[in-house]
Amino acid sequence: MPVYSHSRLSTYEDCPLKYKFRYRDRIKRYVDTVEAFLGSRVHDVLEKCYKDLRFSRVNSLESLLAYYNKIWQENWNDDIVINNQELTQDDYKALGEKLIETYYKRYAPFDTDITIQTEMRLGFSLDDESKYKMQGYIDRLSRTPDGTYEIHDYKTSAHLPGQEDADNDRQLGLYHLGIQKKWPDVKDIRLIWHYLAFDTELVSHRAPEAISQLTQDIKSLIDEIEAATDFPPRESRLCDWCEYQDLCPLKKHFVKVEALPANEYLNEPGVVLVNKYAALKNKAEKIDDEMKKVRGAILDYARKEEVEAIKGSDYKVQIKFGEDLKFPGKSDAERPELEGTIKEAGKWEEVSQLDAISLKRIVQSNRWSKDLIDNVMKYGRIEESNTVRLSRLRNENM
């Protein structure tokens, strides 16, 4: 069984097909987005900051920014993708400078804890048999004066999650488990996310029960992945950053036609078919609206003339007036009260899914007591139920 990581598990959860391309088929591709590039450079600067502290060297903000600009220029290339066309490389570079400055002003001179290691690789197993192997990289591991171990993770994201998200985050939960495996005597572990754009720390602690549940959940997910034979694509906002768009059945036609000149694009067979289908569907919707109006007029005419069949030139319509018993649907406000009435009467198992059709049959057949039916009928309503059936006229005298 392969070595898993939070990233590998997340890839499967986000899109099974992408997982197959990357890990099963081993199709090696790498798309470097400007967001990922920015995050890497900021991480490089913070790593240097704490590594130099080992030699009692506290870098000035100016020196760290100079280092940041140096490694930005050295690593930047024209293949880095900027999806937001309203922003430029300089905009992202300036953002990185701001994130570093914000962090520096909050934590300098960086002497509240002892850094054990930066960019620390963890390798461990979720079980004693080493069947479920995991790995990950901690941005920074430190120890406070009171002996608490802190796992730090730097986030350059423009999105700030809530505390509940932090408490349920799998990545740092895994690192918590990895540290416990590496140093069994460590008792107190604090998980800290640094959301640099918001100058905010999100801190979480994991109880033994939470770590045990996390372990079971990951093992179950790994078992599911290993047993998988079908890897369907899963469309989401992440598709814009996917490196396999030209192989994905949901995206590859987009890639194909977007590369065509305008004069060829409109003649591409798929584009032609979709445009034709859309035009026909729009016509059909207009026709449906018109048919509803005519149907209503037919019903009004039949009521006025007191007829149940109307003759046309080549067709006739037959009308049937009736009533139908309706109960609140699952999204209706009265639904919980109706369910409570049936449960209190001990009849819930008979309509456990509260199938409206089954409930209607029970009421109409008087299978329940009169009192219960009366209570249930408080939520029922009689609606007009009409049918209009069109058929071609036969050769008959009318």
C-alpha positions in Angstrom: 0.0 0.0 0.0 1.4 3.4 -0.9 2.3 6.2 1.6 -0.6 8.6 2.0 -0.6 12.3 2.9 -3.3 14.8 3.6 -2.8 16.2 0.2 -3.2 12.8 -1.5 -6.4 12.1 0.5 -7.8 15.6 -0.4 -7.1 15.0 -4.1 -9.3 11.9 -4.0 -12.0 13.7 -2.1 -11.9 16.7 -4.4 -11.9 14.7 -7.6 -11.5 10.9 -7.9 -10.5 11.2 -11.6 -7.7 13.7 -10.8 -6.5 11.2 -8.1 -6.4 8.5 -10.7 -4.5 10.6 -13.2 -1.9 11.7 -10.6 -1.5 8.6 -8.4 -2.7 5.6 -10.3 -1.8 6.5 -13.8 1.2 8.5 -12.7 0.7 11.2 -15.3 3.3 13.8 -14.1 2.2 17.3 -14.7 2.8 20.4 -12.6 0.9 23.7 -13.0 2.5 26.4 -10.8 -0.1 29.1 -10.0 0.8 32.5 -8.7 -1.0 31.7 -5.5 1.1 28.6 -4.9 4.3 30.5 -5.9 3.5 33.3 -3.5 2.9 30.9 -0.7 6.2 29.1 -1.3 8.2 32.3 -1.3 6.6 33.5 2.0 7.3 30.1 3.5 10.9 30.3 2.4 11.3 33.7 4.1 9.8 32.5 7.4 11.9 29.3 7.3 15.0 31.5 7.0 13.8 33.7 9.8 13.6 30.8 12.3 16.7 28.9 11.0 18.8 32.0 11.5 17.6 32.2 15.1 19.5 29.0 15.9 22.6 31.1 15.5 21.1 33.9 17.6 20.7 36.0 14.5 17.5 38.1 14.4 17.0 39.3 10.8 15.7 42.8 10.3 12.4 43.2 8.4 14.4 45.0 5.7 16.8 42.0 5.3 13.9 39.5 5.1 12.1 41.6 2.5 15.3 41.9 0.5 15.7 38.1 0.7 12.1 37.7 -0.4 12.6 39.9 -3.5 15.8 38.0 -4.4 14.2 34.6 -4.3 11.1 35.9 -6.1 13.2 37.1 -9.0 15.3 33.9 -9.1 12.3 31.6 -9.2 9.8 33.4 -11.2 9.1 32.1 -14.8 6.6 32.8 -17.5 4.9 29.4 -17.0 3.4 30.5 -13.7 -0.3 30.9 -14.2 -2.2 34.0 -13.1 -5.9 33.2 -13.3 -7.2 36.5 -12.2 -6.6 38.7 -15.2 -7.2 41.9 -13.2 -4.0 41.3 -11.2 -0.3 41.2 -12.2 2.9 39.6 -10.9 3.7 42.8 -9.2 0.4 42.8 -7.3 1.1 39.3 -5.9 4.6 40.2 -5.1 3.5 43.3 -3.1 0.9 41.1 -1.3 3.7 38.8 -0.2 5.7 41.7 1.2 2.7 42.8 3.2 2.2 39.3 4.6 5.8 39.1 5.7 5.7 42.6 7.3 2.5 41.8 9.2 3.9 38.6 10.6 7.2 40.3 11.5 5.6 43.1 13.4 3.5 40.7 15.4 6.1 38.1 16.4 9.6 39.8 16.3 12.0 39.2 18.0 10.6 35.6 17.8 11.8 34.6 21.3 8.5 33.3 22.9 9.4 29.7 22.1 12.2 27.4 20.9 12.1 26.2 17.3 12.7 22.5 17.1 12.6 22.2 13.3 11.3 24.0 10.2 9.9 22.2 7.2 10.0 19.0 9.2 9.1 15.7 7.5 7.0 13.3 9.5 6.6 9.7 8.5 4.4 7.4 10.6 1.8 4.6 10.5 -1.8 4.7 11.7 -1.6 1.1 12.8 0.9 -1.2 14.5 1.3 -3.4 11.3 2.4 -0.4 9.3 -0.3 -1.0 6.7 -1.6 2.6 6.8 1.6 4.7 6.2 1.4 8.5 6.3 3.7 11.4 5.7 3.6 15.2 5.9 5.6 18.3 6.4 5.3 20.7 9.3 6.1 24.3 8.6 7.5 24.8 12.1 7.5 22.8 15.3 8.3 24.6 18.5 8.3 24.2 22.2 7.1 26.8 24.7 8.7 27.4 28.1 5.9 25.3 29.8 6.8 22.3 27.6 3.9 22.6 25.2 4.7 21.5 21.6 3.3 23.8 19.0 2.7 22.8 15.4 2.6 26.0 13.2 1.1 26.2 9.7 1.4 29.4 7.6 -1.6 30.3 5.4 -1.4 32.9 2.7 -5.1 32.3 1.7 -7.5 35.2 1.2 -10.2 33.1 3.0 -10.4 33.0 6.8 -12.2 29.9 8.1 -14.0 29.7 11.5 -12.9 28.0 14.7 -15.0 24.9 13.9 -13.2 24.5 10.6 -9.9 24.6 12.5 -11.0 22.1 15.1 -12.1 19.7 12.3 -9.0 20.2 10.1 -7.4 16.9 9.1 -4.0 18.1 8.2 -2.8 19.4 11.5 -4.7 16.6 13.3 -2.5 14.2 11.4 0.6 16.2 12.4 -0.5 16.0 16.0 -0.7 12.2 15.6 2.7 12.1 14.0 4.4 14.0 16.8 2.8 11.7 19.3 4.2 8.7 17.4 7.6 10.3 17.2 7.7 11.4 20.8 5.3 9.3 22.9 6.1 11.2 26.1 4.8 14.5 24.6 1.5 15.3 26.3 0.5 18.8 25.4 0.3 19.7 21.7 -1.2 22.9 20.3 -2.1 23.3 16.7 -1.7 26.9 15.3 -2.8 28.2 11.9 -1.3 31.6 11.0 -3.6 33.4 8.6 -1.2 36.0 7.5 -3.6 38.1 5.4 -5.7 38.6 8.5 -3.0 38.8 11.2 -5.0 36.0 12.9 -4.1 32.8 14.8 -6.5 29.9 14.9 -5.6 27.6 17.7 -6.9 24.1 18.2 -6.4 21.2 20.6 -7.2 17.6 19.9 -8.6 15.3 22.6 -7.6 11.6 22.6 -11.1 10.7 21.4 -10.8 13.1 18.5 -7.4 11.7 17.4 -8.8 8.1 17.7 -11.8 9.1 15.5 -9.5 10.8 13.0 -7.4 7.7 12.7 -10.4 5.5 12.0 -11.8 8.0 9.5 -8.5 8.1 7.6 -8.1 4.3 7.6 -11.7 4.0 6.2 -11.0 6.5 3.5 -7.7 4.8 2.5 -9.6 1.5 2.3 -12.2 3.1 0.1 -9.5 4.5 -2.2 -7.6 1.2 -2.4 -10.8 -0.7 -3.3 -11.9 1.9 -5.9 -12.3 0.8 -9.5 -14.4 3.8 -10.7 -12.9 7.3 -10.6 -15.6 9.8 -11.7 -14.7 13.4 -12.3 -16.1 15.9 -9.8 -16.7 19.4 -11.0 -15.9 22.3 -8.6 -14.3 25.7 -8.5 -10.9 23.8 -8.2 -11.2 22.8 -11.9 -9.8 26.1 -13.0 -6.5 25.2 -11.4 -6.4 21.5 -12.5 -3.5 20.3 -14.7 -5.5 17.6 -16.3 -8.3 19.6 -18.0 -7.3 18.3 -21.5 -7.9 14.7 -20.3 -11.1 15.3 -18.2 -14.4 14.4 -19.9 -16.0 17.4 -18.2 -13.3 19.9 -19.5 -11.4 18.6 -22.5 -13.9 19.9 -25.1 -13.6 23.3 -23.5 -9.8 23.1 -23.9 -10.1 22.0 -27.5 -12.5 24.7 -28.7 -10.9 27.5 -26.7 -7.8 27.0 -28.7 -9.6 27.4 -32.1 -9.8 30.7 -34.0 -13.2 32.4 -33.9 -14.1 31.4 -37.5 -13.4 27.7 -36.7 -15.0 27.7 -33.2 -18.5 28.4 -34.4 -18.2 25.5 -37.0 -16.9 22.9 -34.6 -19.4 20.0 -34.5 -19.9 20.0 -30.8 -20.4 23.8 -30.6 -22.9 23.6 -33.5 -24.9 20.8 -31.8 -25.1 22.6 -28.4 -26.1 25.9 -30.0 -28.8 24.1 -32.0 -30.0 22.2 -28.9 -30.1 25.4 -26.8 -32.2 27.2 -29.5 -34.6 24.3 -29.7 -34.9 24.1 -25.9 -35.7 27.8 -25.8 -38.4 27.4 -28.3 -39.8 24.4 -26.4 -39.9 26.5 -23.2 -41.9 29.2 -25.0 -44.2 26.6 -26.4 -44.7 25.1 -22.9 -45.7 28.5 -21.6 -48.1 28.9 -24.4 -49.6 25.4 -23.9 -50.1 26.1 -20.2 -52.1 29.3 -21.1 -54.2 27.4 -23.7 -54.7 24.5 -21.3 -56.1 26.9 -18.7 -58.4 28.5 -21.3 -59.7 25.0 -22.2 -60.5 24.3 -18.6 -62.2 27.6 -18.2 -64.2 27.0 -21.4 -65.2 23.5 -20.3 -66.5 24.8 -16.9 -68.4 27.6 -18.5 -70.0 25.4 -21.2 -70.3 22.4 -18.8 -68.7 20.0 -21.2 -66.1 17.3 -20.8 -65.1 17.0 -24.5 -64.4 19.7 -27.0 -64.1 19.2 -30.8 -61.4 20.9 -32.9 -60.7 20.6 -36.6 -58.6 17.5 -36.5 -58.4 16.8 -32.8 -60.5 16.7 -29.7 -59.8 17.1 -26.0 -61.4 15.3 -23.2 -61.5 17.0 -19.8 -61.8 15.3 -16.4 -62.4 17.4 -13.3 -61.5 16.0 -9.9 -59.9 16.6 -6.5 -56.7 15.3 -5.0 -55.6 15.1 -1.4 -52.3 16.8 -0.6 -50.1 16.9 2.5 -47.1 19.1 3.3 -43.9 18.3 1.5 -40.5 17.8 3.2 -39.7 21.5 2.7 -43.0 22.9 4.0 -43.2 24.6 7.3 -46.0 22.4 8.6 -44.1 19.1 7.9 -42.5 18.7 11.3 -45.8 19.1 13.1 -47.4 16.5 10.8 -44.6 14.1 11.5 -44.9 14.7 15.2 -48.6 13.9 15.2 -48.0 10.6 13.5 -45.1 9.7 15.8 -47.1 10.4 18.9 -49.8 8.0 17.7 -47.2 5.3 17.2 -47.8 5.0 13.5 -44.5 6.4 12.2 -43.2 3.1 11.0 -46.1 2.8 8.6 -45.0 6.0 6.8 -41.4 6.4 8.1 -40.4 8.3 5.0 -43.8 10.0 5.0 -44.5 9.1 1.4 -47.4 11.4 0.6 -49.0 8.8 -1.7 -48.9 6.1 1.0 -50.3 8.5 3.6 -53.1 9.5 1.2 -54.1 5.8 0.7 -54.1 5.2 4.4 -56.4 8.2 5.1 -58.7 7.3 2.2 -59.0 3.7 3.2 -59.6 4.6 6.9 -56.8 2.3 8.1 -56.2 4.5 11.1 -58.6 5.6 13.9 -60.9 8.5 13.2 -59.2 10.7 15.8 -55.8 10.2 14.2 -57.1 10.8 10.7 -58.8 13.9 11.9 -55.5 15.2 13.3 -53.6 14.3 10.2 -56.3 16.0 8.0 -55.5 19.3 9.7 -52.5 19.3 7.5 -54.2 18.0 4.4 -55.8 20.1 1.7 -58.0 19.3 -1.2 -56.6 20.6 -4.5 -58.2 20.6 -7.9 -56.8 17.8 -10.1 -57.5 18.2 -13.8 -56.3 16.3 -16.8 -56.4 17.4 -20.4 -55.9 14.6 -22.9 -55.4 15.3 -26.6 -56.2 12.7 -29.3 -56.7 12.7 -33.0 -60.3 12.6 -34.2 -61.5 9.5 -35.8 -63.7 9.3 -38.9 -66.9 9.7 -36.8 -69.9 11.9 -36.9 -69.9 14.4 -34.1 
